[in-house]
Amino acid sequence: MESQHVEGEVSPNERAVRVNWGQCNLRLNSTRYALNYKGVPYKTVWLEYPEIEPTMRGIGAAPTGKKPDGSPLYTLPVIVDPSRPAPSGGPTVVSESFLIAEYLDETYPTPSTGALFPPGTKALQQLFSDHFFKNVLMVTLPMGVPEMFKHLNEGSRPYWRLTREPILGGKLEEVCPKGSEKWNGVWDELEKGLWIACDSVACRLTPQRPAFGALAALLDKNGKEGNTLVMGTHPTFSDFVIAAFLEPHFHLCPEEWQRMRTWNGGRWERLRDQCAKWRSVN
């Protein structure tokens, strides 16, 4: 691929979305927060969804999973760091948000602001990140996937429909219409009703504990007074995972955000505000 970054910068590859603040993918957003927090200069390379796999193959990015047919699955984010040559002689290429955060911490230490993974927390933060992606994020799948479709560029819409409708089991416009009983139910589930179990084909809600309510209860163990952040002192990767989830809801669902911002005594709005200085798009 032709280099689209300035020499010495880290380049995260993304796809274009027509919405304020640029993109609405949790993993992409968490990487952007991490890059900004570390103060690493970078330039975004915008991709449409059908461009992701050929572009990632072209730059030598590692796949992040497998498709149902067993072939490699290529996803974003991916960063390309020309200032750190790989053993092959080309630039270092890192796939997957958690691995990218690890790389940034190891390659670009920030003693003045603190590490994304303070000593002894990496394993716990990996568990937290995996749990958040597989549980809290998935609660919003029936609502978020069709809503995202409205904001994609034309170059990505057919791909999004082709790949997402089999997962949701219906037409994007019919799965969870805004304002419908199901739409309102998703928000109720997210706030106070359900965790989620997910298999490789479809997602199945299971009544156990509140999503954000349970998360708030866990974080309250740090102390309820002024400890909005996961580690209670300075931002870590786990905080950016949560903030990355909140930001698209602020832009895509402003009416529902007015409800969300009040949950758990305003904890989530405070966390979003605390991370605001690191959410700029470059």
C-alpha positions in Angstrom: 0.0 0.0 0.0 1.2 3.5 -0.7 2.2 5.2 2.5 -0.4 7.8 3.6 1.3 8.8 6.8 4.1 11.3 7.4 7.4 9.6 8.2 7.8 9.0 11.9 4.1 8.9 12.6 1.9 6.0 13.6 -1.0 5.5 11.1 -4.2 3.8 12.3 -6.4 2.5 9.5 -10.1 3.2 9.8 -13.2 3.4 7.6 -15.2 6.5 7.0 -18.5 7.1 8.7 -20.7 10.2 8.1 -21.2 11.3 11.7 -19.8 13.8 14.1 -16.5 12.7 15.6 -15.7 10.5 12.7 -16.3 6.8 13.7 -18.5 4.7 15.9 -16.5 1.5 16.4 -15.6 0.7 20.0 -12.3 -0.9 19.2 -11.2 1.8 16.8 -12.2 4.5 19.3 -10.3 2.8 22.2 -7.1 2.8 20.0 -7.6 6.5 19.1 -7.9 7.4 22.8 -4.7 5.4 23.5 -2.8 7.1 20.7 -3.8 10.6 21.9 -3.1 9.7 25.5 0.4 8.6 24.7 1.0 11.8 22.6 2.1 9.8 19.6 1.7 11.8 16.4 -0.4 9.9 13.8 -2.5 10.3 10.7 -5.7 8.3 10.0 -6.0 6.3 6.8 -9.7 6.1 6.0 -11.1 2.8 4.5 -14.5 1.6 3.4 -15.4 -1.8 4.8 -14.8 -3.8 1.5 -11.3 -2.3 1.4 -10.2 -3.6 4.8 -9.2 -7.1 4.0 -7.2 -6.4 0.8 -5.5 -3.4 2.4 -4.6 -5.4 5.5 -3.2 -8.2 3.4 -1.2 -5.7 1.4 0.5 -4.2 4.5 1.1 -7.5 6.1 -1.3 -7.1 9.0 -2.1 -10.1 11.1 -5.6 -11.5 11.0 -7.6 -11.1 14.2 -9.7 -14.2 13.9 -11.4 -16.6 11.5 -14.5 -16.3 9.4 -17.2 -19.1 9.6 -15.6 -20.8 6.7 -12.2 -20.9 8.4 -10.5 -18.3 6.3 -8.6 -15.4 8.0 -10.6 -12.5 9.4 -9.1 -9.0 9.1 -10.5 -6.3 11.3 -9.6 -2.8 12.4 -7.9 -1.1 14.2 -4.4 -1.7 12.8 -1.5 0.7 13.2 1.6 1.1 11.0 4.6 2.5 12.7 7.4 3.3 10.2 9.7 4.6 13.0 10.1 1.1 14.4 11.3 -1.3 11.6 10.0 -4.9 11.9 12.4 -7.8 11.6 11.4 -8.1 7.9 12.7 -4.6 7.4 9.4 -2.9 6.8 7.4 -0.8 9.3 5.9 -2.4 12.4 2.3 -3.4 11.9 0.1 -4.2 14.9 -3.5 -5.5 14.7 -6.2 -5.5 17.5 -6.9 -2.8 20.0 -5.5 -4.5 23.1 -2.3 -5.5 21.4 -1.9 -2.0 20.0 -2.3 -0.6 23.5 0.4 -3.0 24.7 2.7 -1.9 21.9 2.2 1.8 22.6 2.9 1.3 26.3 6.1 -0.6 25.6 7.3 1.6 22.7 6.2 5.0 23.8 6.4 5.2 27.7 4.7 8.2 29.3 6.0 8.5 32.9 4.4 11.9 33.3 0.8 10.8 32.7 1.1 7.1 33.6 0.9 3.9 31.7 -2.1 2.4 29.9 -1.3 -0.8 31.9 0.1 0.0 35.3 2.4 -2.7 36.6 0.5 -5.9 37.5 -2.8 -4.8 35.8 -2.4 -6.1 32.3 -4.1 -9.5 32.9 -7.0 -8.0 34.7 -7.4 -5.3 32.1 -7.5 -8.0 29.4 -10.3 -9.7 31.3 -12.1 -6.4 31.7 -11.8 -5.5 28.0 -12.9 -9.0 26.8 -15.8 -8.9 29.2 -16.9 -5.5 28.1 -16.7 -6.3 24.4 -18.6 -9.6 24.8 -21.2 -8.5 27.3 -22.0 -4.8 27.6 -21.3 -4.0 23.9 -23.4 -6.9 22.7 -26.5 -5.7 24.5 -26.7 -2.9 22.0 -26.1 -5.0 18.9 -29.8 -5.1 17.7 -30.0 -1.3 18.0 -26.4 -0.3 17.1 -25.9 -2.3 13.9 -28.9 -0.9 12.0 -28.3 2.6 13.4 -24.7 2.5 12.2 -25.9 1.6 8.7 -27.6 5.0 8.4 -24.2 6.8 8.8 -22.0 4.7 6.6 -20.7 5.9 3.3 -22.3 4.4 0.2 -19.2 2.3 -0.4 -19.7 0.4 2.8 -23.4 0.0 2.9 -23.8 -3.1 0.7 -21.1 -4.9 2.6 -22.6 -4.0 6.0 -26.0 -5.3 4.9 -24.6 -8.5 3.5 -22.5 -9.3 6.5 -24.7 -8.1 9.4 -28.2 -9.2 8.4 -27.4 -12.9 8.7 -26.2 -12.2 12.2 -29.2 -10.2 13.2 -31.6 -12.5 11.5 -33.5 -9.9 9.5 -33.5 -6.7 7.4 -31.6 -3.9 9.1 -34.6 -1.6 8.8 -36.8 -4.2 10.6 -34.6 -5.6 13.3 -34.9 -2.8 15.9 -36.6 0.3 14.5 -35.9 3.5 16.5 -38.7 4.1 19.1 -40.1 0.6 18.8 -40.8 -1.6 21.8 -37.6 -3.6 21.0 -35.6 -0.4 20.7 -36.7 0.8 24.1 -36.2 -2.7 25.5 -32.5 -2.6 24.4 -32.0 0.5 26.5 -33.8 -1.0 29.5 -31.6 -4.1 29.2 -28.5 -2.1 29.0 -29.4 -0.1 32.1 -30.9 -2.6 34.4 -31.8 -6.0 33.1 -29.5 -8.3 31.2 -26.0 -9.5 30.5 -25.6 -11.3 27.2 -24.3 -14.6 25.9 -23.1 -14.7 22.3 -22.3 -17.6 20.0 -20.7 -17.5 16.5 -24.0 -17.1 14.7 -26.4 -14.9 16.7 -26.6 -13.2 20.1 -28.8 -14.5 22.8 -29.9 -12.4 25.8 -29.8 -14.1 29.2 -31.4 -12.6 32.3 -28.7 -12.3 34.9 -27.6 -8.9 36.1 -27.8 -5.3 34.9 -25.2 -4.3 32.3 -24.1 -0.8 33.4 -25.7 -1.2 36.8 -23.5 -4.2 37.6 -20.4 -2.5 36.2 -21.0 0.6 38.3 -21.4 -1.6 41.4 -18.0 -3.2 40.7 -16.3 0.1 40.2 -17.8 1.5 43.4 -15.5 -0.9 45.2 -12.8 1.7 44.5 -14.8 4.1 46.7 -17.9 6.1 45.7 -16.5 9.5 46.3 -14.8 10.9 43.2 -13.4 7.6 41.8 -15.0 7.6 38.4 -12.0 5.9 36.7 -11.5 2.2 36.7 -8.2 2.4 38.5 -9.3 5.4 40.6 -6.3 7.6 39.9 -5.4 8.1 36.3 -6.9 6.8 33.0 -5.9 3.4 31.8 -6.9 1.3 28.8 -10.0 0.1 30.6 -11.3 3.7 30.9 -10.8 4.2 27.2 -12.8 1.1 26.4 -15.7 2.5 28.3 -15.3 6.0 26.9 -15.1 4.5 23.4 -18.4 2.8 23.9 -20.1 6.0 25.3 -19.0 8.4 22.5 -21.0 6.9 19.6 -24.2 6.9 21.7 -23.7 10.6 22.4 -23.7 11.3 18.7 -26.0 8.6 17.2 -28.6 8.5 19.9 -28.8 12.0 21.5 -32.2 11.5 23.0 -31.2 8.2 24.6 -27.9 9.8 25.8 -29.9 12.2 27.9 -31.2 9.1 29.7 -27.8 7.3 29.8 -25.9 10.3 31.2 -28.0 10.1 34.4 -27.3 6.4 35.1 -25.5 5.5 38.3 -25.4 9.0 39.5 -23.9 10.5 36.3 -20.9 8.2 36.5 -20.7 7.6 32.7 -21.0 11.3 31.7 -18.2 12.1 34.2 -16.0 9.4 32.8 -16.7 10.6 29.2 -15.8 14.2 30.3 -12.6 13.0 32.0 -11.5 11.4 28.8 -12.6 14.2 26.5 -9.1 15.6 26.0 -8.0 12.4 24.3 -10.8 11.9 21.8 -9.7 14.2 19.0 -9.6 12.8 15.4 -6.3 13.2 13.5 
